[in-house]
Amino acid sequence: MSSKRSAPPTPGSSGRKRKVLSLAEKMDVLAVIDSGLGCSATGKKFGLHEATVRTIWKTREKIRQSVRESADVSSKVASVSRRDPLLEKMEKILNRASAQRKSSVDGVAIREKARSIYDHLAEKEPSGSSPAPGFIASHGWFHRFKQRFSLHNIARTGGEWVS
């Protein structure tokens, strides 16, 4: 006879799935807090833990800056990361440029274009504002770039980039 109980959870796992909020949802949370509702009540309203609401409140300036700079507020990408601002600018420019292209481009061409855009932005950036750690358009960066911008159909070989 089989047991009616489910298997016990494996060590290190909890029964709860992690909830990822989009920038738009975080802005909604901030708007409710700004209207005067407390963190605990705001958490109950949105079905979030109070600590999550407090973290959103602590990072409100970074969230608002990400909303100002990004075009897609429904994005669930962690936009409040400590990534290089030049790298983020370069990726947004590259994404817009690749979206405007009608023919497919291979990964090597996109990586070369990414490197040239980054170098161009680094030249324009004042030297004292941020140290330029450099940018290597590696296979790993390209894979994560495709994931960040939901680019699934980039050909591995083929066309070349025309500026």
C-alpha positions as CSV (number, residue, x, y, z in Angstrom):
1,M,0.0,0.0,0.0
2,S,1.4,3.4,-0.9
3,S,1.7,6.3,1.5
4,K,-0.7,9.2,1.2
5,R,2.0,11.7,2.4
6,S,4.1,13.5,-0.1
7,A,7.9,13.1,0.0
8,P,9.6,15.3,2.6
9,P,11.3,18.4,1.2
10,T,15.0,17.9,0.3
11,P,17.5,19.7,2.6
12,G,18.1,23.3,1.6
13,S,14.9,23.7,-0.2
14,S,11.8,25.4,1.1
15,G,8.3,24.7,-0.1
16,R,7.9,28.2,-1.4
17,K,8.8,29.6,-4.8
18,R,10.7,32.8,-5.0
19,K,8.6,35.7,-6.2
20,V,10.3,38.1,-8.6
21,L,8.7,41.6,-8.9
22,S,8.9,43.6,-12.1
23,L,9.9,47.3,-12.0
24,A,6.3,48.3,-12.5
25,E,5.2,46.3,-9.5
26,K,8.0,47.8,-7.4
27,M,6.9,51.3,-8.5
28,D,3.3,50.4,-7.4
29,V,4.6,49.3,-4.0
30,L,6.6,52.6,-3.7
31,A,3.5,54.6,-4.7
32,V,1.4,53.0,-2.0
33,I,4.1,53.7,0.6
34,D,4.4,57.3,-0.6
35,S,0.7,57.7,-0.1
36,G,1.1,57.0,3.6
37,L,0.5,53.3,4.1
38,G,3.0,51.6,6.3
39,C,5.4,48.8,5.2
40,S,3.4,46.1,7.0
41,A,0.1,47.1,5.5
42,T,1.6,47.5,2.1
43,G,3.0,44.0,2.3
44,K,-0.4,42.6,3.2
45,K,-2.0,44.5,0.3
46,F,0.5,43.1,-2.3
47,G,1.0,39.7,-0.6
48,L,4.6,40.4,0.2
49,H,6.6,40.0,3.4
50,E,7.3,43.2,5.3
51,A,11.0,42.7,4.9
52,T,10.6,42.7,1.1
53,V,8.7,45.9,1.2
54,R,11.3,47.5,3.4
55,T,14.0,46.4,1.0
56,I,12.1,47.9,-1.9
57,W,11.8,51.2,0.1
58,K,15.5,51.2,0.9
59,T,16.4,50.8,-2.8
60,R,13.8,53.2,-4.1
61,E,16.3,55.6,-5.7
62,K,18.0,52.8,-7.6
63,I,14.6,51.5,-8.7
64,R,13.4,54.9,-9.9
65,Q,16.7,55.4,-11.7
66,S,16.3,52.1,-13.5
67,V,12.7,53.0,-14.5
68,R,13.9,56.4,-15.9
69,E,16.7,54.7,-17.8
70,S,15.0,51.6,-19.1
71,A,12.3,51.3,-21.7
72,D,10.7,48.2,-20.3
73,V,9.2,48.5,-16.9
74,S,7.6,45.1,-17.0
75,S,11.1,43.6,-17.0
76,K,11.8,41.2,-14.2
77,V,15.6,41.6,-14.5
78,A,17.3,42.7,-11.4
79,S,17.9,46.3,-12.5
80,V,19.2,47.4,-9.2
81,S,22.4,45.5,-9.6
82,R,25.9,47.0,-9.3
83,R,26.8,46.5,-12.9
84,D,28.9,48.9,-14.9
85,P,26.6,51.7,-16.2
86,L,28.6,51.8,-19.4
87,L,27.9,48.1,-19.9
88,E,24.1,48.6,-19.3
89,K,24.1,51.5,-21.8
90,M,26.0,49.5,-24.4
91,E,23.6,46.6,-24.0
92,K,20.5,48.8,-24.4
93,I,22.0,50.4,-27.6
94,L,23.0,47.0,-29.0
95,N,19.5,45.6,-28.2
96,R,17.8,48.5,-30.0
97,A,20.2,48.2,-33.0
98,S,19.7,44.4,-33.3
99,A,15.9,44.8,-33.1
100,Q,15.9,47.2,-36.0
101,R,17.9,44.8,-38.2
102,K,15.9,42.7,-40.6
103,S,18.4,40.1,-41.4
104,S,19.9,37.7,-38.9
105,V,23.3,38.4,-37.4
106,D,25.7,35.8,-36.0
107,G,26.9,35.9,-32.4
108,V,30.5,36.8,-33.4
109,A,29.3,39.9,-35.2
110,I,27.2,41.0,-32.3
111,R,30.1,40.5,-29.9
112,E,32.4,42.6,-32.1
113,K,29.8,45.3,-32.3
114,A,29.3,45.2,-28.5
115,R,33.0,45.7,-28.0
116,S,33.1,48.7,-30.4
117,I,30.0,50.3,-28.8
118,Y,31.5,49.9,-25.3
119,D,34.9,51.4,-26.5
120,H,33.0,54.3,-28.0
121,L,31.0,55.0,-24.8
122,A,34.2,54.6,-22.7
123,E,35.9,57.3,-24.8
124,K,33.0,59.7,-24.3
125,E,32.9,59.1,-20.5
126,P,34.9,61.5,-18.4
127,S,38.0,59.6,-17.1
128,G,37.5,60.7,-13.4
129,S,33.9,59.6,-13.1
130,S,34.3,55.8,-13.0
131,P,37.2,53.4,-13.5
132,A,36.9,51.6,-16.8
133,P,37.3,47.9,-15.9
134,G,37.2,47.0,-19.5
135,F,34.8,44.8,-21.3
136,I,35.3,41.4,-22.8
137,A,32.6,40.2,-25.1
138,S,32.9,36.6,-24.1
139,H,30.6,33.7,-24.9
140,G,29.2,33.9,-21.4
141,W,28.4,37.6,-21.7
142,F,26.7,36.9,-25.1
143,H,24.6,34.1,-23.6
144,R,23.5,36.3,-20.6
145,F,22.8,39.2,-23.0
146,K,20.5,37.0,-25.0
147,Q,18.7,35.9,-21.8
148,R,18.4,39.5,-20.5
149,F,16.8,40.7,-23.7
150,S,14.9,37.5,-24.7
151,L,16.8,37.1,-27.9
152,H,16.2,33.5,-28.9
153,N,16.6,33.5,-32.6
154,I,20.1,34.9,-33.2
155,A,21.9,32.7,-35.7
156,R,25.2,31.2,-34.8
157,T,26.7,31.9,-38.3
158,G,25.6,34.1,-41.1
159,G,25.3,37.8,-41.8
160,E,27.6,40.6,-40.8
161,W,26.9,43.8,-38.9
162,V,26.6,46.9,-40.9
163,S,26.6,50.2,-38.9
